[in-house]
Amino acid sequence: MIAALLAAAVATSAPAAPAAQMQLQDARPAIWVVNDEDTIIYLFGTFHALDGKSAWFNDEVKTAFSASNELVLETLVPEAPRAPRAFPAPIQPVGPFAGSASFLSTSKTVMSAGRTQGMSTAQGADAVLREAAEKAGKPVGGLETFQFQLNMFSRLPGATPPRDPAAAARTKAQLSAVLTRLQSAWNRGDIEGFRPMLEQMQAQSPGTYKTLFNDRNGRWAAWIANRLQQPGTVFVAVGAGHLAGADSVQNKLAALHVRSQRIN
C-alpha cells in the first residue's frame, strides 16, 4: 500500500519546504471519536514509519489511549526477533510471497527512501501503540489478518521501477521528499494533506484504489458500527490515508448513520 500511495503522491507533489520547517517538536495527529450510551471508540490515523523526532503520543491521543480497554490495529504483523525494522514492515512477508517482482522492487525503493529520512516502522505510530498496549496489558487485535493482507498485496499490479541509475536516484529523492512532507502533514493533524494522492490513485488505478481504500474503509466502518453494540472503550488505529478523502472511514460511517467527531 505504501508503494502505491507514494507513486500517486509523487505525481501530485509540490516542491518540498525546507526541512527545518517540517520538524515539529510537539505533534497533534488527527483523532476522532465514535460513541453511544455505553461505548466509546477512538479512531486514530497513524503514520506507519516515523523518524522519532516528534512528540505525538501525548495530549488527546495519550488520554484516549489510556482510557481505552483495548487496541485494534489494521493487522498484527508477526513479530520477528528484536531488531530494527526497515520501512515498511506491514508489507514484508513471513515465508513465500506471491507478489510481483516489480511491486517488491518498488517497495525496496520506498524502504531505502524512508531510511534516508531516518524513518522506520519501529518508531512508527503502530509499533509505539502496540508496545504501549502490551506493556499495559491491554488486548491488541487486528481489523484484518496478516495473511489477508499478504493475499491482497499479491493481487495488486506492480509498478515498474526505473532501470536507469540516474532515474532511480531521482525517484528515491522524490519519494524522500514526499515522505517528509506527508510526515509533516501528519504531525500537524492535516489529514486532508493525504487527499491529493488518494484522488490521483483513484484516477490512475481505480482498481487498486478500490481494493486498498474504498472496500477496506467500508468494512472497517461496518466493524466500528457493529462494535458499538458492545460496551467498552476501544482505540482503533489505522493509516491516516484511510481517514481522508471522499471514501474515508468517517464518511463510510456516516452512510451507516453513525456519527464521528474529531476531538483535536
C-alpha positions in Angstrom: 0.0 0.0 0.0 2.8 2.4 0.9 4.4 2.0 -2.6 1.2 2.6 -4.4 0.3 5.6 -2.3 3.7 7.2 -2.8 3.6 6.6 -6.6 0.4 8.7 -6.6 1.9 11.2 -4.2 5.0 11.8 -6.4 2.7 12.6 -9.4 1.0 15.3 -7.4 3.8 16.6 -5.3 4.9 20.2 -5.0 8.4 21.2 -4.1 9.2 20.3 -0.6 9.6 23.0 2.0 12.9 23.3 3.9 13.4 20.5 6.3 13.7 22.9 9.3 10.1 23.9 8.7 8.9 20.3 8.8 10.4 19.0 12.0 7.8 19.7 14.7 8.6 19.1 18.3 5.0 18.9 19.5 2.7 17.0 17.1 -1.0 16.7 17.1 -2.1 13.9 14.7 -5.8 13.6 14.0 -8.1 11.6 16.2 -11.9 11.1 16.1 -14.4 9.6 18.5 -17.5 7.5 17.8 -19.7 6.8 20.8 -23.1 5.9 22.1 -24.5 5.5 25.6 -22.1 2.7 26.7 -19.4 2.5 24.1 -16.6 4.8 23.1 -14.4 4.1 20.0 -11.5 6.4 19.3 -10.4 6.4 15.6 -6.8 7.5 15.2 -4.9 8.0 11.9 -1.3 6.6 12.1 1.8 7.1 10.2 3.4 3.7 9.8 7.0 4.8 9.7 8.3 7.9 11.6 11.7 9.5 12.3 11.2 9.7 16.0 11.6 13.5 16.1 8.1 14.5 17.1 6.2 14.1 20.4 2.9 12.8 19.2 1.9 10.3 21.9 0.6 12.9 24.2 -2.4 15.2 24.8 -5.7 13.9 23.3 -4.0 10.8 21.8 -2.5 9.7 25.1 -5.6 10.5 27.0 -7.8 8.5 24.6 -5.4 5.6 24.6 -5.1 5.5 28.4 -8.9 5.5 28.7 -9.2 2.6 26.3 -9.6 -1.1 27.3 -8.2 -2.5 24.0 -6.2 -1.5 20.9 -7.2 -2.5 17.4 -4.8 -2.0 14.5 -5.1 -2.7 10.8 -3.4 -6.0 11.3 -1.0 -7.7 13.7 2.3 -8.2 12.0 4.1 -11.3 13.2 6.9 -10.1 15.5 10.4 -11.1 14.4 13.4 -11.3 16.8 14.1 -7.8 18.3 16.0 -5.8 15.7 15.5 -2.5 13.9 12.6 -3.0 11.4 13.1 -1.4 8.0 10.3 0.7 6.3 7.7 -0.6 5.7 7.2 -3.7 7.9 3.4 -4.1 7.3 4.0 -5.5 3.8 7.1 -7.6 4.4 6.2 -11.4 4.2 6.8 -14.2 6.5 7.6 -17.1 4.2 7.0 -17.3 0.5 5.3 -14.3 -1.0 3.4 -14.4 -4.3 3.6 -10.6 -5.0 5.0 -9.4 -8.3 8.7 -8.7 -8.6 8.0 -5.1 -9.6 5.9 -4.5 -6.5 8.7 -5.8 -4.3 11.3 -3.8 -6.1 9.2 -0.6 -5.7 8.8 -1.4 -2.0 12.6 -1.7 -1.6 12.9 1.8 -3.2 10.4 3.2 -0.7 12.3 1.5 2.2 15.5 3.0 1.1 13.9 6.5 0.7 12.5 6.2 4.2 15.8 5.2 5.7 17.4 8.3 4.2 15.0 10.4 6.3 15.6 8.3 9.5 12.2 6.7 9.3 11.5 3.2 10.5 8.4 1.2 11.5 10.0 0.6 14.8 9.4 4.3 15.5 6.1 4.3 13.6 2.8 5.0 15.4 1.5 1.5 15.0 4.6 -0.1 16.7 4.6 2.5 19.5 0.9 1.9 20.3 1.3 -1.8 20.2 4.2 -1.8 22.5 2.4 0.5 24.9 -0.7 -1.6 24.9 1.2 -4.8 25.5 3.2 -3.2 28.3 -0.1 -2.0 29.9 -1.7 -5.4 29.5 -4.3 -4.2 27.0 -5.6 -6.7 24.4 -4.4 -6.0 20.9 -6.4 -7.1 17.8 -6.5 -6.5 14.1 -9.2 -5.5 11.7 -7.6 -7.8 9.1 -5.4 -10.9 9.4 -1.8 -10.7 8.2 -2.5 -13.5 5.7 -5.4 -11.5 4.3 -3.0 -8.5 3.7 -0.4 -10.7 2.0 -3.0 -12.1 -0.3 -4.4 -8.7 -1.1 -1.0 -7.2 -2.0 -0.2 -10.3 -4.1 -3.1 -9.5 -6.3 -2.2 -5.8 -6.9 -0.5 -4.8 -10.1 3.1 -3.9 -9.6 4.8 -0.7 -10.6 7.8 -0.9 -13.0 10.8 0.6 -11.2 13.2 2.7 -13.2 16.2 0.8 -14.6 18.4 3.8 -15.3 20.5 4.6 -12.2 20.0 8.3 -12.6 16.2 7.9 -12.9 16.3 5.6 -9.9 18.1 8.2 -7.9 15.6 10.9 -8.9 12.7 8.6 -7.9 14.3 7.9 -4.5 14.8 11.6 -3.9 11.2 12.3 -4.9 10.0 9.6 -2.5 12.1 11.0 0.3 10.6 14.5 -0.2 7.1 13.0 -0.3 7.6 11.0 2.9 8.9 14.1 4.7 6.0 16.2 3.5 3.4 13.6 4.5 5.0 13.1 7.9 4.9 16.9 8.4 1.2 16.9 7.5 0.5 14.1 9.9 2.3 15.9 12.7 0.1 18.9 12.1 -3.1 16.9 12.0 -3.6 17.9 8.4 -5.5 14.8 7.4 -6.5 16.4 4.1 -2.9 16.6 3.1 -3.3 12.9 2.1 -6.3 13.7 -0.2 -4.4 14.6 -3.4 -2.6 11.3 -3.7 -5.8 9.4 -3.0 -7.5 11.2 -5.8 -4.5 10.6 -8.1 -4.6 6.9 -7.3 -8.3 6.7 -7.9 -7.9 8.4 -11.3 -4.9 6.4 -12.4 -5.5 3.0 -10.9 -9.2 2.7 -9.8 -8.9 -1.0 -9.1 -6.0 -0.5 -6.7 -7.8 2.4 -5.0 -11.0 0.3 -4.6 -9.1 -2.6 -3.1 -6.9 -0.6 -0.8 -9.2 2.1 0.3 -12.8 2.1 -0.7 -13.6 -1.5 0.1 -11.5 -1.7 3.2 -12.8 1.6 4.6 -16.3 0.3 4.2 -15.5 -3.0 6.0 -13.8 -1.1 8.8 -16.7 1.3 9.2 -19.1 -1.7 9.4 -16.8 -3.2 12.1 -16.9 0.0 14.1 -20.7 0.2 13.8 -21.1 -3.3 15.0 -18.6 -2.8 17.8 -20.9 -0.1 19.2 -23.3 -2.9 20.2 -20.8 -3.9 22.9 -20.0 -1.7 25.9 -16.4 -0.6 26.4 -13.8 1.8 25.2 -11.7 0.9 22.1 -8.7 2.6 20.5 -8.7 1.9 16.7 -5.6 2.9 14.8 -5.4 2.8 11.0 -3.3 4.5 8.4 -4.1 8.2 8.2 -4.9 7.9 4.5 -7.9 5.9 5.4 -9.4 8.9 7.2 -9.0 11.3 4.3 -10.9 11.9 1.1 -14.4 11.1 -0.1 -14.3 7.4 0.8 -12.9 7.9 4.3 -13.9 5.7 7.2 -15.7 8.6 8.7 -17.8 9.1 5.5 -18.5 5.3 5.4 -19.7 5.6 9.0 -22.0 8.5 8.1 -23.5 6.3 5.4 -24.3 3.8 8.1 -25.9 6.7 10.2 -23.0 6.6 12.7 -21.6 10.0 13.7 -17.9 10.6 14.2 -16.4 13.7 15.7 -12.8 15.0 15.6 -11.5 15.8 19.1 -8.3 17.7 18.3 
